[in-house]
Amino acid sequence: MKKILFTLSLLGSIASFAQTVKNGDLDTDSKRYLKDTKFDGRQEGWYISGNNSLLFSQSAFSNWVPGGVNSFALNANVDYEFNLTNGKHIWDNRILLGYGIQANEDEDARKTNDIIDLTSSYGYNIGNNWFLAASMNFRTQFTEGYDFTTVPRTKISNLMAPAYLSLGLGLDYKPSENFQVNLHPFTPRVTFVLDKDLQQKGNFGLKNDGDKTLFEFGAYVGARYKLQIMEGITYDNRIGIYADYLKNFGNVDIAYQGLLDLKVNRFISAQVSVNLLYDDDQIKKVQVKQTLGIGFNYKFNNAPKVEEAPATAFIQEQPIFEEKENSLEVVRNTNILKNEPILNETKLVTQ
C-alpha cells in the first residue's frame, strides 16, 4: 500500500496546447483546433459532475443437465461532485451512494453493495496548488448486513452501526479535480454503533458492552487519481491511511477503492470495482470486495468542452489574400491619391 501511495503522489497533470498566429500576435488559446485536447486544471466557479449507473445480471436454467441456480442481481450507484473554486478558496463536495442485491432461487435476497459516503473539504491556496485544508467525511450503510455462514444468520451491521465521522486539519495538494493528495496530521474520528444488538465489547473497537461511540484521534494520509486510460475507459483510484495516536499508533487502517469504467456508448457501460480494507477494530484480516456489472450509465459535467474545428477554419479566419474588389478599388483611387500633398512631398524627398 505504501508503494501505491508513493506512486500516486508522484503523478502530475500535463496540459497540451497549440500556438497560432492571429492578428499578428501569438495566440495560445487554440484548443479548439486540437482533436484530442482534454481540459485539465481547476476551473473557476462551480465544477459539477455526476455518474448514475444501474448494473444487472441474470441467470436462468430449465432442464439444463449440468445444473445451475436461477439468480438475479441488481446494483445501483450514484456519484456526484460539487466543487467550487473562487480565487484562493476551494470547496469540494462528493456524494457517493450505492446499493446492490442478489436473489438466488429458494434463498433470501442478499445485499452485495451498501454504502453511504459523504465528503466535504475547504481549502485556502498558499501557492503551487497547496491548500490549508479542513475536511469532513461521513460513512455508513443503508440496511442490515448478515453473516450467512452461521445458522441462524448473524447480524453484523446496520444503518449507523457502524458509522464513521472524521474531521481533518492539514494540507491538501489539488492541481485538478482528478488528482489530489491529503495530509491531515490532526484527524479526530468518532465511530457510532447505534444498534443495540451490535453494542458489544470489541465490536468496531467498543471498549464496553452497551457503548454507543468510540473516539479516536490520529493522522490521515489520502490520495485520489482519476485517469483516462484510452477513449471510453477511465479508472478512478482512492486510497486512505489512518493511524490512531491514542492506541497502537503503528497499527494503521488502510482503505483502497478502484473503479474501472468501460463505456460502450452514452448510456451503456461496464464497471469493475475493487475494494480493499484493513481495519484492526473490525477484523484482523484484509477485507476484499469485487463487483462486475454491465448496465445503464449516465454521466454529466460542466467542464469546458473542446470542439474540433474544420481544417480550413484557420485559413477562413485569417485570409491570406484580399478580395479582388478591394484591389480594384485601390486602383480606381490612384488618381485621387496623386493629388494628395503628403504624397507629392514624399516624391520630392525620394528624388
Buried (B, 14 or more C-beta within 10 A) or exposed (E): EEEBBEEBBEEEBEEEEEEBEBEEEEEEEBBBBBEEBBBBEBBEEEBBBBBBBBBBBEEEEEEEEEEEEEBBBBBBBBBBBBBBBEEEEBBBBBBBBBBBBBBBEEEEEBBBBBBBBBBBBBBBBEEEBBBBBBBBBBBBBBEBBBEEEEEEEEEBBBBBBBBBBBBBBBBBBBBBBBBBBBBBBBBBBEBBBBBEEBBBEEBBBBEEEEBBBBEBEBBBBBBBBBEEEEEEBBBBBBBBBBBBBEBEEEEBBBBBBBBBBBBEEEEEBBBBBBBBBBBBBBEEEEEEEEBEBBBEBEBEBEEEEBEEBEEEEBEEEEEEEEEEEEEEEEEEEEEEEEEEEEEEEEEEEEE
